[in-house]
Each structure stands twice: as C-alpha cells, then as structure tokens.
Amino acid sequence: MARRGVSVRGLIWRSHPHQVHLSEQEAIHLAEAVNEAGGQILLDKRVRRAGCHHQKLVLVRHPGREDDVVAFVGGIDLCHGRHDDHRHEGDPQAIELDQRYGPRPPWHDVQLQVRGPAVNDLAGHLP
C-alpha cells in the first residue's frame, strides 16, 4: 500500500522472541518491509516482563474526503488462531494451547468502528 502512495503509519508491539513462541522476528520483518516501501512503522517493547501489548487501532484517512475517515479500535489479534465467528467454533488454523481449551479454542472480543470528530482523538495515539 505504501508503494501505491498510501500513507501507512503504525505502532506495533515488538513482542517476545520466536524462541518463546511469540513473534518478535515477524514484527521486525513487517516494520522493515513497510518502512522500505515508504511507510513508517515503529516497534514498541514497553511492557512488563512476560507481559504483552493488546491495544489495536487502525485509522483510514482519505485525503480531501474528511467525512470518510474511519477508525477501528479494540478487537482480537489479527493472527492465526484468533479467527472466530458467531458460532464460536474457533479458528481452523488454531495455534496449540492448553488442552483444556480444546483443539480450536473460541475467542470473544469486541471491536468498535468510529466515525466523525472522535477519530481525531484516536489519531493522537499514532506516530
């Protein structure tokens, strides 16, 4: 998208190393790819030991069309293992978790679509 002139900005949790089954290397690779294409991704590792960053914010602006700006906040991780729907049967590409959760753990979370002047307040959180 950045190569096509879209302004891409992001603050991504750097995560913990792949050796502990998390995605630090993937986050670094994504940031490098977006930055090389002309975007701006910053990696954030300001969390407590063994903690994680769970905030999600996506902001879509259309230059010259301020009425079309929209933001999405909250919500589930955008990764394998977290896909679910109203039936709560879990993700067919589930990652391995404790056996008590079953082979396809269901996930419950909320995401909010925001339009109008409140989007500007959310934009203050982006780099």
C-alpha positions as CSV (number, residue, x, y, z in Angstrom):
1,M,0.0,0.0,0.0
2,A,2.8,2.4,0.8
3,R,4.3,1.9,-2.6
4,R,1.0,3.0,-4.1
5,G,1.1,6.3,-2.3
6,V,-1.0,5.3,0.7
7,S,0.3,6.9,3.9
8,V,1.0,3.9,6.2
9,R,1.9,4.6,9.8
10,G,1.9,2.1,12.7
11,L,3.0,1.4,16.2
12,I,3.5,-2.3,16.6
13,W,4.3,-4.3,19.7
14,R,7.7,-5.8,19.1
15,S,6.7,-8.9,21.0
16,H,9.0,-11.6,22.6
17,P,11.4,-13.8,20.6
18,H,10.2,-16.6,18.4
19,Q,12.1,-19.0,20.7
20,V,9.3,-18.5,23.3
21,H,6.7,-19.0,20.6
22,L,5.9,-15.3,20.0
23,S,6.5,-13.1,17.0
24,E,9.4,-10.6,17.6
25,Q,11.1,-11.6,14.3
26,E,7.8,-11.3,12.4
27,A,7.1,-7.8,13.8
28,I,10.7,-6.7,12.9
29,H,10.3,-8.1,9.4
30,L,6.9,-6.3,8.9
31,A,8.3,-3.0,10.1
32,E,11.3,-3.2,7.8
33,A,9.2,-4.1,4.8
34,V,6.7,-1.2,5.4
35,N,9.5,1.3,6.1
36,E,11.4,0.3,3.0
37,A,8.2,0.9,1.0
38,G,7.8,4.4,2.3
39,G,5.7,3.9,5.3
40,Q,6.5,4.5,9.0
41,I,6.3,1.6,11.5
42,L,7.7,2.0,15.0
43,L,8.3,-1.1,17.2
44,D,7.3,-0.8,20.9
45,K,8.6,-3.1,23.5
46,R,7.4,-1.1,26.6
47,V,5.8,-3.9,28.5
48,R,6.4,-5.7,31.8
49,R,8.5,-8.9,31.7
50,A,6.3,-11.7,30.2
51,G,3.6,-9.1,29.5
52,C,2.1,-8.1,26.2
53,H,0.6,-5.1,24.4
54,H,-3.0,-5.6,23.5
55,Q,-4.1,-2.3,22.1
56,K,-5.3,-2.2,18.5
57,L,-6.0,0.9,16.4
58,V,-6.5,1.2,12.6
59,L,-7.1,4.6,11.1
60,V,-8.1,5.1,7.5
61,R,-8.0,8.6,6.1
62,H,-8.9,9.7,2.6
63,P,-7.2,13.0,1.6
64,G,-9.7,15.5,0.5
65,R,-12.6,13.4,1.9
66,E,-12.5,14.1,5.6
67,D,-16.1,12.8,6.0
68,D,-14.9,9.3,5.0
69,V,-12.3,9.0,7.8
70,V,-12.9,5.9,9.9
71,A,-11.1,4.2,12.8
72,F,-11.3,0.7,14.3
73,V,-10.3,0.2,18.0
74,G,-10.1,-2.8,20.3
75,G,-10.7,-6.2,19.0
76,I,-9.0,-9.5,18.7
77,D,-5.5,-10.1,17.5
78,L,-5.2,-10.2,13.7
79,C,-3.3,-13.5,13.5
80,H,-3.7,-17.3,13.1
81,G,-5.6,-18.9,16.0
82,R,-7.9,-15.9,16.7
83,H,-10.4,-16.2,13.8
84,D,-13.9,-16.9,15.1
85,D,-17.4,-16.1,14.2
86,H,-20.9,-16.0,15.8
87,R,-20.9,-19.8,16.1
88,H,-17.7,-19.7,18.3
89,E,-16.3,-22.9,16.8
90,G,-12.8,-21.4,16.9
91,D,-10.1,-21.0,14.2
92,P,-9.5,-23.9,11.9
93,Q,-5.8,-22.7,11.9
94,A,-5.6,-22.8,15.7
95,I,-2.3,-22.5,17.5
96,E,-1.6,-25.0,20.2
97,L,-2.8,-24.0,23.6
98,D,-3.6,-25.8,26.9
99,Q,-5.6,-29.0,26.1
100,R,-8.5,-27.6,28.4
101,Y,-9.3,-25.1,25.6
102,G,-9.8,-27.9,23.0
103,P,-8.4,-28.2,19.5
104,R,-10.0,-25.0,18.2
105,P,-10.3,-22.5,21.1
106,P,-13.1,-20.0,20.6
107,W,-12.3,-16.3,21.2
108,H,-14.5,-13.5,22.4
109,D,-13.6,-9.8,22.0
110,V,-15.1,-6.5,20.8
111,Q,-14.0,-4.1,18.1
112,L,-15.6,-0.7,17.5
113,Q,-15.9,1.3,14.3
114,V,-15.6,5.1,15.0
115,R,-16.5,7.9,12.6
116,G,-16.7,11.6,12.9
117,P,-14.8,14.0,15.2
118,A,-13.9,11.3,17.7
119,V,-11.5,9.8,15.1
120,N,-9.2,12.8,15.6
121,D,-8.9,12.0,19.3
122,L,-7.8,8.5,18.4
123,A,-5.4,9.7,15.8
124,G,-3.4,11.4,18.6
125,H,-2.2,7.9,19.6
126,L,-0.5,7.2,16.3
127,P,3.1,8.1,15.5
